[in-house]
Amino acid sequence: MAIVYMGCRIECAAIHLLEHEDVSEWPAEWFSNISSDLRELDHLVLISVCRRSPFPPLPACYHAYLRWKDVEDEFQNELRRIPKESFQLLDNLGSFIPNWTPRFPDKYGGFAFPWWLHGASRYSVDFEELRGAKVFQTAAEYFQHEWPLNEPSFSDRLDSLLEDRVAQYMTNLVYISNIIERIDGEMNHLFSWWFALQKLVGTPNVS
């Protein structure tokens, strides 16, 4: 739940920043603030990996953070190149987490310490309330429902999603393999005709 919450707030912050094409309108502390959130998300991901726990999709700017980390200009440039429609975590919550919806009518509202809206200059202090174990309680307050007992676990849902993806890839692989096999057969047929014509007209073998 904490990973989902941090991912959603990072996505919300990024969307809000990208709505301002003039970067001079971005909060002066935007980079240090979003970096704090991304580092916390990174820690949560590493914990999940170490425990071999599944985790949901991550915000579209996460890979830009992994690439540039402390290089503000490069991170900003890459962030601005990400299409806004790539930020789909908030819109697709229900597709991989049943009944997990924000408590608030506005899906972009309700986050603790929304530095992208106000309080950016003091977020370094406010952020202490989101670090470590504290983020789990904050996440529980943000989402409307706990995991329903009658639903498959997130791990099972993720396994099912991966199985579907693998099945799709295997189907595509078989399709491509059949095309290659057909083309290979056609090429062999053409070469057979070519060699037969060579013998008929006495053309030297140039193969």
C-alpha positions as CSV (number, residue, x, y, z in Angstrom):
1,M,0.0,0.0,0.0
2,A,2.9,2.4,0.8
3,I,4.4,1.9,-2.6
4,V,1.1,2.7,-4.3
5,Y,0.6,5.8,-2.2
6,M,4.1,7.1,-2.9
7,G,3.8,6.4,-6.5
8,C,0.4,8.2,-6.7
9,R,1.7,11.3,-4.9
10,I,4.8,11.4,-7.1
11,E,2.6,11.1,-10.2
12,C,0.3,13.8,-9.0
13,A,3.2,16.1,-8.4
14,A,4.7,15.4,-11.8
15,I,1.4,16.0,-13.5
16,H,0.9,19.3,-11.7
17,L,4.5,20.5,-12.6
18,L,4.0,19.5,-16.3
19,E,0.8,21.6,-16.4
20,H,3.2,24.7,-16.2
21,E,5.2,24.8,-19.4
22,D,7.2,27.7,-18.0
23,V,9.5,26.0,-15.5
24,S,10.0,29.4,-13.8
25,E,6.5,28.7,-12.4
26,W,7.6,25.5,-10.7
27,P,8.3,25.8,-7.0
28,A,12.0,26.6,-6.3
29,E,12.3,23.5,-4.2
30,W,10.6,21.2,-6.7
31,F,13.6,19.0,-7.4
32,S,14.7,18.4,-3.8
33,N,11.0,17.7,-2.9
34,I,10.3,15.2,-5.7
35,S,13.7,13.6,-5.1
36,S,12.8,13.0,-1.5
37,D,9.6,11.3,-2.5
38,L,11.4,9.3,-5.2
39,R,14.1,8.2,-2.8
40,E,11.5,7.0,-0.3
41,L,9.7,5.1,-3.1
42,D,13.1,3.6,-4.1
43,H,13.6,2.4,-0.6
44,L,10.2,0.8,-0.5
45,V,10.9,-0.9,-3.8
46,L,14.2,-2.3,-2.6
47,I,12.6,-3.7,0.5
48,S,9.9,-5.4,-1.6
49,V,12.6,-6.8,-3.9
50,C,14.6,-8.1,-0.9
51,R,11.5,-9.8,0.5
52,R,10.5,-11.0,-2.9
53,S,7.2,-9.2,-2.6
54,P,5.3,-8.1,-5.7
55,F,4.8,-4.4,-6.3
56,P,2.5,-2.5,-8.6
57,P,3.5,-0.4,-11.6
58,L,5.6,2.6,-10.8
59,P,5.1,6.3,-11.8
60,A,6.3,7.2,-15.3
61,C,9.1,9.4,-14.0
62,Y,10.7,6.7,-11.8
63,H,13.1,5.5,-14.5
64,A,14.2,9.1,-15.2
65,Y,15.0,9.4,-11.5
66,L,17.1,6.1,-11.6
67,R,19.0,7.5,-14.6
68,W,19.7,11.0,-13.4
69,K,19.3,11.0,-9.6
70,D,21.0,14.2,-8.5
71,V,21.3,15.9,-11.9
72,E,18.5,18.4,-11.8
73,D,18.7,19.8,-15.3
74,E,18.8,16.4,-17.0
75,F,16.0,15.0,-14.8
76,Q,13.9,18.1,-15.6
77,N,14.5,17.7,-19.3
78,E,13.6,14.1,-19.3
79,L,10.5,14.7,-17.1
80,R,9.3,17.3,-19.6
81,R,9.7,14.8,-22.4
82,I,7.4,12.3,-20.8
83,P,3.9,12.4,-22.4
84,K,1.3,13.3,-19.9
85,E,-0.8,10.3,-20.9
86,S,2.0,8.1,-19.6
87,F,1.0,9.0,-16.1
88,Q,-1.7,6.4,-15.6
89,L,-1.1,5.1,-12.1
90,L,-4.0,7.0,-10.5
91,D,-6.4,6.2,-13.4
92,N,-5.6,2.5,-13.4
93,L,-5.6,1.8,-9.7
94,G,-8.8,-0.3,-9.9
95,S,-7.3,-2.6,-12.6
96,F,-4.7,-4.1,-10.3
97,I,-5.9,-3.2,-6.8
98,P,-9.6,-4.0,-6.2
99,N,-11.6,-1.4,-4.3
100,W,-8.6,0.8,-3.6
101,T,-9.8,4.2,-4.3
102,P,-8.9,7.5,-2.8
103,R,-11.1,8.8,0.0
104,F,-11.5,12.1,-1.6
105,P,-13.8,13.1,-4.6
106,D,-10.8,14.7,-6.3
107,K,-8.3,11.9,-7.1
108,Y,-5.5,14.4,-7.1
109,G,-6.4,15.7,-3.6
110,G,-6.0,14.3,-0.2
111,F,-2.3,13.7,-0.2
112,A,-0.4,14.6,3.0
113,F,1.9,17.7,2.6
114,P,1.1,18.4,-1.2
115,W,4.3,20.5,-1.7
116,W,3.4,20.9,-5.4
117,L,0.4,23.0,-4.3
118,H,1.7,24.8,-1.2
119,G,4.3,24.5,1.5
120,A,7.2,23.6,-0.9
121,S,9.8,25.5,1.2
122,R,9.0,23.6,4.4
123,Y,8.6,20.1,2.8
124,S,12.1,19.0,4.0
125,V,10.6,19.2,7.6
126,D,7.2,17.9,6.7
127,F,8.7,15.0,4.8
128,E,9.9,13.5,8.2
129,E,6.2,12.5,8.7
130,L,6.3,10.3,5.5
131,R,9.6,8.5,6.1
132,G,10.0,4.9,7.1
133,A,7.1,3.2,8.9
134,K,5.1,6.5,9.1
135,V,4.2,6.3,5.4
136,F,2.2,3.1,6.0
137,Q,-0.3,4.9,8.2
138,T,-0.5,7.8,5.9
139,A,-1.2,5.5,3.0
140,A,-3.9,3.7,5.0
141,E,-5.6,7.1,5.6
142,Y,-5.5,8.0,1.9
143,F,-7.1,4.9,0.6
144,Q,-10.8,4.2,1.2
145,H,-10.7,0.4,1.6
146,E,-8.4,-2.2,3.1
147,W,-7.7,-5.3,0.9
148,P,-11.0,-7.1,0.6
149,L,-10.9,-10.6,2.0
150,N,-13.0,-12.1,-0.8
151,E,-10.6,-10.9,-3.5
152,P,-7.4,-12.6,-4.7
153,S,-4.3,-11.3,-3.1
154,F,-2.2,-8.7,-4.9
155,S,0.4,-11.4,-5.5
156,D,-2.1,-13.7,-7.1
157,R,-3.5,-10.8,-9.3
158,L,0.1,-9.9,-10.4
159,D,0.9,-13.6,-11.1
160,S,-2.3,-13.8,-13.3
161,L,-1.3,-10.5,-15.1
162,L,2.2,-11.9,-15.8
163,E,0.8,-15.2,-17.0
164,D,-1.5,-13.4,-19.4
165,R,1.5,-11.3,-20.6
166,V,3.6,-14.4,-21.1
167,A,0.8,-16.2,-22.9
168,Q,0.4,-13.1,-25.2
169,Y,4.2,-13.0,-25.9
170,M,4.2,-16.8,-26.6
171,T,1.3,-16.4,-29.0
172,N,3.2,-13.6,-30.8
173,L,6.4,-15.6,-30.8
174,V,4.6,-18.6,-32.5
175,Y,3.0,-16.3,-35.0
176,I,6.4,-14.7,-35.9
177,S,8.1,-18.1,-36.0
178,N,5.4,-19.3,-38.5
179,I,6.0,-16.3,-40.7
180,I,9.8,-16.9,-40.6
181,E,9.3,-20.6,-41.4
182,R,7.0,-19.7,-44.3
183,I,9.5,-17.1,-45.7
184,D,12.3,-19.6,-45.3
185,G,10.4,-22.2,-47.3
186,E,9.6,-19.7,-50.0
187,M,13.3,-18.7,-50.2
188,N,14.4,-22.3,-50.5
189,H,11.8,-22.8,-53.3
190,L,13.2,-19.8,-55.1
191,F,16.8,-21.1,-54.8
192,S,15.7,-24.5,-56.1
193,W,14.3,-22.8,-59.2
194,W,17.4,-20.7,-59.5
195,F,19.7,-23.7,-59.5
196,A,17.4,-25.6,-61.9
197,L,17.5,-22.6,-64.3
198,Q,21.3,-22.5,-64.0
199,K,21.6,-26.1,-65.2
200,L,19.2,-25.5,-68.0
201,V,20.9,-22.4,-69.5
202,G,24.4,-23.4,-68.4
203,T,25.0,-20.3,-66.2
204,P,28.1,-20.6,-64.0
205,N,27.2,-21.1,-60.3
206,V,27.9,-17.8,-58.6
207,S,26.4,-18.7,-55.3
